Amino acid sequence: MMFARRMNVLGTETAFEVLAKAKALEAEGRKIIHMEIGEPDFDTPDNIKKAGMDAIRRGYTTYCPSAGLMELRKTVAEQVSESREISVDPEEVVITPGAKPIIFFGILACINPGDEVIYPNPGYPIYESMINYVGGKAVPLPLDEEKDWRFSIDDLKARITKKTKMIVLNSPQNPTGGILTEQDLREIAALAIRHDLWVMSDEAYSAINYTGKHKSIITEPGMKDRTILLDCHSKTYAMTGWRLGYGVVNKKLAQHITRLVTNSVSCTPPFIQCAGIEAINGPQSDTAKMVREFKRRRDIIVKGLNSIPGFTCTNPSGAFYVFPNVKKVNMNCLQLADHLLNEAGVACLSGTCFGENGFGYLRFSYANSVENIRKGLALVKDAVKRIG
C-alpha cells in the first residue's frame, strides 16, 4: 500500500520516543529516573477535578460548538485581556484539545506551499514538523546560549525575505527556559508590521516565569490582528492529560480555525471545558505553589549540573527545563543521552531533538521530585566520570 508523500516530512516529538524506551527498560526491572518528559509532576487541583466530574453528572457529555463553550471563551477572553493588557472579544477565542492544534491549524490556515516561516532553533519540534507538512519552508533562527537563549534581532532581520509569511516565538521557551525581553518583543513587532507578517506566539509556559510578569507580543501596538497567541491549561494547572488549550486570533482567522476544528475533532469535550472555567476562575494558590517549587528545583539542578565535569548550565528564566552545554564531554550529545539512559538509568533528551542548533546540549526536565533530581544528578556525574 502507498502512503501520501506528505507523511515523509512529518516529524515527531522525541520525548515520547525516549519515554517509550525508558518504560521498556522499567519493564525489564530497571529503575529509571524520568527527566525526559515535559509535564508537571503535580496532580490537577481538586477544585478543577471536581468541576469536571460535576459537569459529567450535569450532562456536559454531548457535542458543543466547535469553537468552544461560550462561557469558557468569555472566561479566556477576560483572563487574556487582563494578563496581556489588551481587549479580547470571546469571538476571538477558539478552544482546542490542547495547544498543539493551534500550532497545526494556525500554520495550515496561513501558510501556502513555498511560504517561509522563521522559527526558533533549538525549539519545540512541532513547529518545524508542521511547517514542512503544509509545504512551507522552515527557516531556523538560532538561539544563543550567551544571550540567555534569546536570538539576535539582526539574525532575524537577515532571514526575512519576500517569501517570509510568519515568525514563530516561544517565550518562556522549550527546551531552554529562555525568555524574550520587552525590547526584543518591540523590535520583533516592528519587523512583523513592516513586512506584513503573522506572528505565532507560543505562550504555553506563560505562568512558569521566574522573572516577573509574563510579557506577550500581542500587547505591542498593531500586533493584535496579526498575532496567533496560543496557551493552555496543561502546564499552568497540571492538566496535561485533560487536553485543553486555546488560541486568541483575529475574528476572520478564528472562523477558519473553527472550521478546521469541525473537520478534525468536532469539538473539545465540554465537561473538560467546564473544568477549564473553574481552573481560571478558581483559586490560583496551587499554581503559585507549583511555580515556587519549580524554582527551588531549578536552583538545585543548575548547581548540580555545573558541578559535573564537562557540563556548563545557564540559569533558565522560565518553564521547567535546563539545557546544559556538554560539548566538553568526550561523547557527542546523542551518544551521551543514550549512555545516561542505558548505563545510568537517567532519561533525558539530546539537544538535537530540538533541531540542529541543539547539537552539543542535553535537555533535562526538572518536573520531578527534589529527591529524584538529586539521585539523577549523582548518577549522571558518576556515568560521565566513567566516560573518561
N, C-alpha and C positions, 0 to 999 in steps of 0.2 A: 504494500500500500504506500502511496506517495503522500507526503505532507506539504503544507504550504511553505514556500521559501521563507516567509517572514519568521517562521519558527527558528530558523538558523541564527537569527540575530537577537533572539530574546534571551536576556541574561537571567540571573537568579540572585538570591540573597544568600551568600555563602555561609552566614551564621547558622542557617538551618541545616546545611550540609555537615558542618562541623558538629553541631548538636547531635545529628544522627550518628556520626562516628563515635562521639563520646558516649551516647546511650548504648551503642553496641558493645563498647568496652565495659560499661557498667553491667551489661547483661552477662558478660564473661566473669564477673566478680571483681572487676577493678573498681577502685574508689577514684572518682573524678571530681575535681573542683571546677564548677562551671563559671567561667569568666568570658564566655563567647557570646552568649545571647543577650540582646538588648531589651530587657524588660524589668520593671521594678520587682523586687522580691517581696514586696509588701502585699497584704491582702486588700482587696477592694473594701473601702469603709462600709460598715454595717448599714448606715442610713441609705447608701446607694443600693446595696443588695436588697434591702427591704423594699425600696421603691420599685425595683424591677419585679420582685415577687408579687407585690401588691398589684402591679399593673397586669400581670398574668391573671391574677384572680378576678380583676375587674374587666377582663375580656379584651385586653390590648394584644390580641394574638392573630389578628387578621391583617389584610393589606392596608396600607395607608398611602397618602400621596407620595410620589416618587421623590419629591424634593424634601420630604420630612414632615413630621407633625408641626403644625404652625406654632404650637406652644414652645417647642424646642427651638424652632427657627427664631422666634421672638426673643427667647432667653439668650441664645447665642448672639443675636444682633445687639442686645443690651450689654452683654458682657464684653464683646469686642469693641463696641462704641466707647465703653468706659476704659478698657485696658489699652486700646490703641489711640484713644483721643480723637475719634472720628465719628461721623454719623452713619450708622449702618441700618438699612431697611431690612426687615425679615425676608423680603423678596430677593435680597442679595445673598442669602444664605442657602446652601444646599447641604443636606445631611447625607452622609455616606457611611457604609460599613468599614470604618477605619479611615485614615487619611490617605492611604495609598491610592484609592480610586480618584481622588482629586488630582494626584500626580498624573495618573493614566489618562483620565478624561480631559484634564486641562491641556495636556500636550496633544491629545487626539483632536481636540476641538480647535486648536490654534496653530498647529504646525502641519505644513504641507510637505510632501516629499521634496528633498533638496534644501529646505529651510535649515538654517543653522541655529543651534541652541547652545549657549555657553553655560557650563555647569561646573561646580567646584570639584576639584580632584586633588587629594583623596576626598571622596564624598560618598553619600548613600548610593549604592549601586543601581537602584531602581531608576534614577534619573537617566543615566546613560542607556540602560536597557530600553526604556520607553521611547527615548528619542530615536534610537536605532529602529525600534519596532515599527514606528509610524513612517519610516523612510527619511527622517531628518538626519542632519549631520551633527554629531555630538562633538563639541569643541571644548576640550578640558581647560579649566582655568586653575593653575597651580596655587595651592595654599602653601604658605611659607611658615615653617616652624619658627624662624627668627622673628616673625611678625605676630607671634602668638596665634598661629594658624589662621591669619587673615590673608587676603590676596592683595596684590598691588593694583591700584587703580590704573596705573599705566599699563600693566599687563592686560587688564580688562579692555581698555581703550584699543590696544593693539589687536585684539581678537574680534572686534566689531567690524563687520563688513556689510555690503549691501544685501547680503543674504541672511544676516542675523535677524531673528524674529523674537527671541526670548533669552532672558538671563534667569538662571535658577540660583536662588540664595537659600542657605540653610544656616540659621543662627538662633540659638546655640547649635553647634554642628555635631553631626555624627560622621566620622569617628573621632574627631579631635577634641571636642569640647570647646572649640574657639567661638568667639562672639564678635560680630561686626560692630564697629563703633558708630556713633551718630554721624561723625564726619564721613565715614565710609558710605553710610546709607544716603546722605545728602548728595555725594558725588555720583553714586550709582543711579539715583533718581534723576539727576541732571542728564546723565548719559541716556537713560531709558526714554526720557521725554524728547531729547534732541534727535534720537534715531528712531523714535516711534516703536518702542519695543515693549513686549509683555515682560513682566517680572513675576516669576513663580517664587513665592516666599514660604518656605517650609519652616513652620514655627512649632513643630511638634514638641519641642523641649522648652517652650516659652516659660513654663513655670519653674523649670530647674535651672535657675540662673543665680550664680553666687556673687554677682557684681552689683546687683540693684535691680531697678525696674526694667522689664523687658522693653526693647525698642523694636519697632517694625517699620519697614519702608513704606507701608501703606499710609502711614501718618504724614509722610512728606507731601508738600503741596503738589497737586497734579498727578498723584500716583494712585489714587483710589480706583479709578476706572481701568487702569492698566495692570493692576496687581491681582494675582491669584494667590490669596492667602489661604494656607491650609494649616489646620491644627486638629487636635484630637483629645479624647479623654484618656487614651491609653497610658501615657506617661504621667500626666498630671494627677490622675485619680487611681492609678494602678488598675486599669481596666483593659489591659491588652487583649484578653480573650473575649471581651464583650464586642469588640469591633465597632467602634463608634468614633466618627470623625466628621469634619465639616470643611467646606470651602466658603470663603467670602469673596465674591466676584461681582462684576457689574451685572445688571439685570439681564442683558442680552446673553452674556456668557452663561449665566445661571440657567437660562432656559435650555441652552444647548447641553449643558452638563446634566440637567434633569432628564432630558431625552435619552442621554447615554445611560443614566441610572435605570430608566424604564426598560431600555433594550438589553440590559445586562442582569441586574439583580432585582428589578421591580421596585424595591424599597428597602430601607433599613428596618429591621424588626421594631415595631412600635413599643413593645414593652422595654426594650433596651433604650429607646429614646426617652421613655419616662424616667428611667434610671439616670439618664444623662441630664435631665432637667434638675433632678434632685442634686446631682453632683455639683452643678453650677450654683444653684440657689441655696444649697445647704451649707453646713459648717465647713470651713476651709482649714480647720486645725490639723486634720490628718495629712493634708498635702504639705503644710508648713513643717510638720514634724518630719515627714519623709525627706524633704529637701535639706533640713538641718542634719539628718543622719547621713545623707549622701555627701554632704560637705565634710563631715567628720571622716567618712571612709576615703574620700578623695585625698585628704591630707595624709592619711596612713599609707595609702598605696603609692602616692607620688614619692614620699620619703623612702619607702621600701624599695621601689624600683630604682631610684637613684643610688641606692647602696649596692646594686648588683653590678659587678664588673662588666663594662661594655654597654651598659644601659644609661641613657640620659632621658629624663622625662620632664616636660613642661607642666605647669600647673593649670589644668583646664578651668575655664571660667563658667562652664555650664554643662548640662547633660550629665551622664554618669559613665563616661568613658575616659581612659587615658590612652595615649598614643606614643609610647616610648620609642626613641631612636635606638636601634640595635645594630647600627652599621659597623660598630667596632667588635661585635661578636664574630667569632670565627665560623660563621654559618649564615647563609642568607635567610631572610625573614620567612620564606616559605618552609624551608627545611627546619628552621627553629620552631615555628608553630607546630609542625608535626612532631618534632622531638619533644617539646614540652607536653604534648598530649600523650604520646606513646610511652615516654620514659619517665615523666614527672607526674602524669595524671592531672595536668592543668590544661583546660581547654581555653584557648584564646584564638584570635584571628590574625593571619598575616595581613600586613598593611595593603598588600596587593589586592585583597578582596574589595578594596575601595578605589581601585584604579592604579594606573601605572606610577603615579606620583606618591603612592603609598609604599613603594619599594624601600626596604630598609627600616620598616617600622612594624610594630605589633599593636593590635588593639585589645585591651583588657576592659571588660565591663566590671565596675565595682558595685553592681546591683547584687551584692551578696553580703553575707554577714561579716562583721569585723573578724570573727574567729576564722572563717574560711579564707578571707583575704590574707590574713597573716600566715595561715598554713600554706596557701598558694604561693606567697612570696618566698617562703622558706624553700619550698620545693623547686621553684624556678631558679633561685640562687644556687642551689645545690646542682641542678641539672646543667646550668650554664658553666659552673666550675668544671664539670666533668668533660665539657667540650674541649677545654684547653685553649 
